[in-house]
Amino acid sequence: MAAAGYKLRWVGQHAVVGMPAEIDVTNAGEVRQALLSAASHDAAVLVIDMSGTTFCDSAGVQAIIATRKQAAASGTQLRLAATGVLRLLKLVGIDQLIPIYPTLEEALAGALAAEASTRDPR
């Protein structure tokens, strides 16, 4: 289970963690804990749903980077759904590390399409 207040939900083998409207030093520890907890569940894909997030400071970015490291170590594919903080994420180079989609639905569709293309057609 993710940290209190950060709901982890499953769509098939894909985990989704919803983020708050603002991520800053006051809640980044909880965000980090929720994301790292979600990344430890052996999901095929973990989507960080920032579609409702309008502010994210460097502490939030650090939480995302820590999650990326843990996800990569466990073989979990990490994706972001974000629009309100997209400029910031691109400015700090997160888009070079993690695929970013404009909606949660598109992030999940991309994950499902990638999963389907890797299946054995037999």
ZAMITI-321757 format. One line per 3 residues: number of its first residue (from 1); their letters; for each residue x, y, z of N, C-alpha, C. Coordinates in nm, 3 decimals. Layout:
BEGIN
NUM> a> X:Y:Z:X:Y:Z:X:Y:Z ~ ... $
This chain:
BEGIN
1> maa> 0.084:-0.119:0.000:0.000:0.000:0.000:0.088:0.124:0.000 ~ 0.049:0.224:-0.071:0.122:0.350:-0.075:0.102:0.424:0.057 ~ 0.180:0.528:0.078:0.170:0.607:0.201:0.029:0.664:0.214 $
4> agy> -0.007:0.695:0.337:-0.140:0.749:0.364:-0.169:0.869:0.275 ~ -0.285:0.869:0.212:-0.325:0.981:0.128:-0.287:0.966:-0.018 ~ -0.205:0.868:-0.050:-0.163:0.846:-0.188:-0.210:0.708:-0.229 $
7> klr> -0.316:0.705:-0.301:-0.381:0.579:-0.335:-0.307:0.506:-0.447 ~ -0.277:0.380:-0.421:-0.220:0.292:-0.521:-0.335:0.210:-0.577 ~ -0.355:0.217:-0.707:-0.459:0.135:-0.769:-0.395:0.057:-0.883 $
10> wvg> -0.462:-0.051:-0.918:-0.410:-0.141:-1.020:-0.501:-0.144:-1.142 ~ -0.440:-0.143:-1.258:-0.509:-0.162:-1.385:-0.436:-0.279:-1.449 ~ -0.489:-0.399:-1.428:-0.417:-0.520:-1.470:-0.290:-0.532:-1.389 $
13> qha> -0.176:-0.544:-1.456:-0.047:-0.552:-1.387:0.020:-0.416:-1.375 ~ -0.055:-0.309:-1.403:0.000:-0.175:-1.402:-0.048:-0.102:-1.277 ~ 0.049:-0.049:-1.202:0.018:0.026:-1.080:0.011:0.175:-1.114 $
16> vvg> -0.084:0.242:-1.050:-0.100:0.386:-1.070:-0.104:0.453:-0.932 ~ -0.021:0.556:-0.915:-0.023:0.633:-0.791:-0.059:0.776:-0.826 ~ -0.169:0.824:-0.767:-0.214:0.962:-0.788:-0.136:1.058:-0.700 $
19> mpa> -0.098:1.170:-0.757:-0.020:1.271:-0.686:-0.109:1.390:-0.649 ~ -0.069:1.464:-0.546:-0.147:1.580:-0.504:-0.132:1.698:-0.601 ~ -0.212:1.799:-0.581:-0.209:1.918:-0.666:-0.075:1.991:-0.656 $
22> eid> -0.016:1.991:-0.537:0.113:2.056:-0.518:0.209:1.961:-0.448 ~ 0.331:1.954:-0.500:0.435:1.873:-0.437:0.550:1.968:-0.405 ~ 0.578:1.979:-0.277:0.688:2.066:-0.233:0.754:2.004:-0.111 $
25> vtn> 0.841:2.079:-0.049:0.918:2.026:0.063:0.829:1.979:0.178 ~ 0.708:2.034:0.189:0.619:1.996:0.299:0.560:1.857:0.284 ~ 0.546:1.808:0.161:0.487:1.676:0.142:0.572:1.582:0.056 $
28> age> 0.689:1.627:0.014:0.774:1.546:-0.074:0.819:1.416:-0.008 ~ 0.837:1.417:0.123:0.874:1.293:0.194:0.765:1.188:0.182 ~ 0.640:1.231:0.198:0.527:1.138:0.183:0.514:1.092:0.038 $
31> vrq> 0.533:1.184:-0.055:0.527:1.148:-0.197:0.634:1.045:-0.229 ~ 0.755:1.070:-0.182:0.866:0.977:-0.206:0.834:0.839:-0.148 ~ 0.784:0.837:-0.025:0.750:0.710:0.040:0.642:0.636:-0.039 $
34> all> 0.540:0.709:-0.084:0.432:0.646:-0.160:0.483:0.589:-0.291 ~ 0.568:0.665:-0.360:0.620:0.619:-0.489:0.714:0.500:-0.474 ~ 0.803:0.506:-0.375:0.896:0.395:-0.354:0.822:0.270:-0.310 $
37> saa> 0.719:0.287:-0.229:0.636:0.174:-0.189:0.568:0.111:-0.310 ~ 0.513:0.195:-0.396:0.446:0.144:-0.516:0.544:0.073:-0.608 ~ 0.666:0.126:-0.618:0.767:0.066:-0.706:0.816:-0.068:-0.653 $
40> shd> 0.790:-0.096:-0.528:0.836:-0.223:-0.469:0.735:-0.336:-0.486 ~ 0.625:-0.311:-0.554:0.518:-0.412:-0.569:0.533:-0.500:-0.694 ~ 0.646:-0.495:-0.761:0.671:-0.578:-0.880:0.567:-0.559:-0.990 $
43> aav> 0.524:-0.437:-1.010:0.432:-0.407:-1.121:0.511:-0.410:-1.251 ~ 0.445:-0.448:-1.359:0.509:-0.441:-1.491:0.535:-0.295:-1.525 ~ 0.438:-0.209:-1.494:0.446:-0.066:-1.522:0.395:0.010:-1.400 $
46> lvi> 0.463:0.117:-1.366:0.417:0.209:-1.262:0.394:0.344:-1.327 ~ 0.272:0.394:-1.316:0.239:0.526:-1.369:0.223:0.622:-1.253 ~ 0.300:0.730:-1.258:0.286:0.839:-1.161:0.187:0.936:-1.223 $
49> dms> 0.068:0.944:-1.164:-0.039:1.027:-1.219:-0.030:1.168:-1.161 ~ 0.033:1.257:-1.238:0.047:1.397:-1.200:-0.048:1.483:-1.283 ~ -0.151:1.423:-1.338:-0.242:1.497:-1.425:-0.315:1.609:-1.351 $
52> gtt> -0.326:1.598:-1.220:-0.388:1.705:-1.142:-0.287:1.790:-1.067 ~ -0.159:1.768:-1.091:-0.054:1.842:-1.021:-0.023:1.971:-1.095 ~ -0.024:2.082:-1.022:0.002:2.212:-1.082:0.133:2.274:-1.035 $
55> fcd> 0.195:2.217:-0.931:0.322:2.268:-0.881:0.406:2.153:-0.830 ~ 0.535:2.156:-0.863:0.629:2.055:-0.815:0.765:2.121:-0.800 ~ 0.822:2.115:-0.680:0.953:2.174:-0.661:1.062:2.067:-0.671 $
58> sag> 1.185:2.105:-0.641:1.298:2.013:-0.657:1.286:1.891:-0.567 ~ 1.222:1.903:-0.452:1.204:1.787:-0.365:1.113:1.683:-0.431 ~ 1.014:1.729:-0.503:0.927:1.638:-0.578:1.000:1.572:-0.693 $
61> vqa> 1.083:1.649:-0.762:1.164:1.594:-0.871:1.257:1.486:-0.817 ~ 1.318:1.511:-0.703:1.407:1.412:-0.642:1.332:1.284:-0.607 ~ 1.207:1.296:-0.563:1.126:1.178:-0.533:1.101:1.097:-0.660 $
64> iia> 1.076:1.163:-0.770:1.054:1.095:-0.898:1.181:1.024:-0.943 ~ 1.294:1.090:-0.929:1.422:1.030:-0.970:1.455:0.908:-0.884 ~ 1.430:0.917:-0.753:1.454:0.802:-0.665:1.365:0.685:-0.706 $
67> trk> 1.242:0.715:-0.744:1.148:0.612:-0.788:1.196:0.549:-0.918 ~ 1.247:0.630:-1.008:1.300:0.578:-1.135:1.412:0.478:-1.109 ~ 1.502:0.513:-1.018:1.614:0.424:-0.986:1.564:0.291:-0.931 $
70> qaa> 1.470:0.296:-0.838:1.417:0.172:-0.780:1.341:0.091:-0.883 ~ 1.261:0.158:-0.965:1.184:0.088:-1.068:1.278:0.020:-1.168 ~ 1.382:0.089:-1.209:1.478:0.032:-1.304:1.547:-0.090:-1.243 $
73> asg> 1.580:-0.084:-1.117:1.647:-0.196:-1.051:1.559:-0.319:-1.043 ~ 1.427:-0.299:-1.035:1.335:-0.412:-1.024:1.272:-0.451:-1.157 ~ 1.308:-0.381:-1.265:1.254:-0.413:-1.396:1.115:-0.357:-1.421 $
76> tql> 1.074:-0.261:-1.341:0.944:-0.197:-1.358:0.958:-0.078:-1.452 ~ 0.871:-0.070:-1.549:0.870:0.042:-1.642:0.797:0.159:-1.575 ~ 0.858:0.277:-1.576:0.799:0.394:-1.512:0.748:0.489:-1.618 $
79> rla> 0.629:0.545:-1.594:0.568:0.643:-1.685:0.508:0.755:-1.602 ~ 0.499:0.872:-1.662:0.437:0.988:-1.599:0.318:1.035:-1.682 ~ 0.213:1.075:-1.615:0.101:1.143:-1.679:0.100:1.284:-1.620 $
82> atg> 0.128:1.384:-1.704:0.140:1.520:-1.652:0.116:1.623:-1.761 ~ 0.051:1.733:-1.723:0.038:1.847:-1.812:0.073:1.977:-1.739 ~ 0.020:1.994:-1.619:0.040:2.119:-1.544:0.184:2.145:-1.505 $
85> vlr> 0.263:2.041:-1.491:0.404:2.057:-1.453:0.497:2.007:-1.565 ~ 0.443:1.993:-1.684:0.520:1.941:-1.796:0.642:2.028:-1.827 ~ 0.624:2.158:-1.826:0.735:2.249:-1.856:0.850:2.227:-1.759 $
88> llk> 0.820:2.217:-1.631:0.923:2.193:-1.530:0.992:2.059:-1.554 ~ 0.913:1.954:-1.578:0.970:1.821:-1.597:1.063:1.818:-1.718 ~ 1.028:1.890:-1.823:1.115:1.899:-1.941:1.239:1.984:-1.912 $
91> lvg> 1.220:2.091:-1.837:1.331:2.181:-1.804:1.440:2.107:-1.727 ~ 1.402:2.020:-1.635:1.501:1.947:-1.554:1.543:1.815:-1.618 ~ 1.487:1.783:-1.734:1.531:1.666:-1.808:1.464:1.535:-1.773 $
94> idq> 1.356:1.539:-1.695:1.285:1.416:-1.659:1.232:1.347:-1.784 ~ 1.193:1.426:-1.884:1.139:1.367:-2.007:1.244:1.286:-2.083 ~ 1.371:1.305:-2.053:1.478:1.225:-2.114:1.496:1.092:-2.043 $
97> lip> 1.442:1.082:-1.922:1.456:0.961:-1.840:1.329:0.876:-1.835 ~ 1.215:0.944:-1.837:1.086:0.878:-1.816:0.988:0.927:-1.923 ~ 0.917:0.835:-1.990:0.816:0.880:-2.086:0.704:0.958:-2.015 $
100> iyp> 0.666:1.070:-2.075:0.560:1.154:-2.018:0.444:1.158:-2.116 ~ 0.325:1.136:-2.065:0.202:1.135:-2.145:0.109:1.245:-2.093 ~ 0.026:1.301:-2.181:-0.063:1.410:-2.139:-0.178:1.366:-2.049 $
103> tle> -0.214:1.237:-2.053:-0.323:1.188:-1.969:-0.287:1.051:-1.911 ~ -0.354:1.015:-1.806:-0.336:0.883:-1.747:-0.377:0.776:-1.847 ~ -0.485:0.799:-1.918:-0.534:0.702:-2.015:-0.429:0.673:-2.122 $
106> eal> -0.361:0.778:-2.169:-0.259:0.760:-2.271:-0.136:0.688:-2.215 ~ -0.102:0.717:-2.091:0.011:0.647:-2.028:-0.019:0.498:-2.015 ~ -0.141:0.467:-1.973:-0.180:0.326:-1.961:-0.192:0.260:-2.098 $
109> aga> -0.246:0.331:-2.197:-0.259:0.275:-2.331:-0.121:0.246:-2.390 ~ -0.026:0.334:-2.367:0.110:0.312:-2.413:0.171:0.190:-2.347 ~ 0.143:0.172:-2.220:0.195:0.056:-2.146:0.132:-0.072:-2.198 $
112> laa> 0.003:-0.069:-2.221:-0.066:-0.188:-2.271:-0.020:-0.223:-2.412 ~ 0.002:-0.121:-2.495:0.049:-0.146:-2.632:0.190:-0.204:-2.630 ~ 0.278:-0.152:-2.544:0.414:-0.205:-2.534:0.412:-0.348:-2.485 $
115> eas> 0.324:-0.377:-2.390:0.311:-0.513:-2.337:0.263:-0.608:-2.447 ~ 0.164:-0.566:-2.524:0.109:-0.651:-2.630:0.213:-0.679:-2.738 ~ 0.299:-0.582:-2.768:0.399:-0.600:-2.874:0.511:-0.694:-2.831 $
118> trd> 0.527:-0.717:-2.702:0.633:-0.806:-2.655:0.584:-0.948:-2.632 ~ 0.456:-0.971:-2.644:0.401:-1.105:-2.626:0.437:-1.195:-2.743 ~ 0.452:-1.322:-2.715:0.479:-1.421:-2.819:0.350:-1.443:-2.898 $
121> pr> 0.349:-1.423:-3.030:0.227:-1.435:-3.108:0.175:-1.578:-3.124 ~ 0.247:-1.678:-3.078:0.203:-1.817:-3.095:0.084:-1.847:-3.014 $
